[in-house]
């Protein structure tokens, strides 16, 4: 996944740096999401929804779990992007 609205307007080396900067920003956001989601889950550990008697942690646990899936998707994108670059270099 690459945000490429303006990136494609840049020359070659700048385009590559911009893509890596975007990936670094996404990685930072995902790590913060996982970290703060984990903290929210720990804070809610002792709290229970009064009607359902379910711990609030289960509701907040979706945040770090979703962040984990986002991290896996980001890593998968890096791997498949590297494989595509190698295939293009081999074809050229």
N, C-alpha and C positions, 0 to 999 in steps of 0.2 A: 504494500500500500504506500503510495507516494503522493503527496500533495504537489501537483505539478502545474498549477495554473500559471504561475510566474516563473517557475524553475526552468521550464523549457525555453524561455527567452534568453537565458544566460548562455555565455560561451561554455565550451566543454569542461575545463577544469573548475570553473565557478559552479557549474551545474552539479558536478559531483560533490563539491563541498556543501552546497545547499541541501542536497539530498541527505547527506550524512547528518547535517545540523537538524533537519526535520526529524530524522529517525532518533537522534539523541533527545530531542524535545519530547517525542512520543514516549520513549523509554523512561524519561524522568517523570512524566505524568503517570505512567502505569505503576512505577515503583511507589510514588506518593499515594496512589490510590490503594495499593495493596497495604502499605504501611498504616495509613490512617484508617482504612477499613478494619484492619486487625485491631487497632487501638479502640475503635468504636465497639467492636465485638467484645473486647475485654471489659470495657466500661459497662456494657449491658449484661454482663455475665450473671450478676445477681438479681437482675430485674425480671419480673414475670408479667406477662399480659394478664390482667385480672380475670377476664372472661374465659379465655381459652386455657389458661394455666401453662402456656408455652413460654419458654425463656425468650427474651428479646434478642438474645445473641443469634438465634436462628434467622431472624430478620436481617440483622446487620451482617451476618456471615456472607451474604450474597455479594457484598462489596469486595472483599479480598479474593473470593473465589472467582468472581468476574474479572478482577484484575489479573489473576493468575492465567485465566484463559486468554486475556488480551496479550499477556507476555508471551505465551506459547505461540499465538498467532503472529506476533512481531518477529519472534525467532524463526518461525517457519518462513516468513516473508524474506528474511535475510538469507536463509539457506537457498530458497528457490531463486532469489535474485542473483546470488553468486553462481548458481548452476546455469542460469540463463546467460550471464555474462561470459562464462567459460565456453558455452556452446556458441555464442556469437563470435568470440575470439577464434575459436577453432574453425568456424565456417568462413571467416574472413581471411 
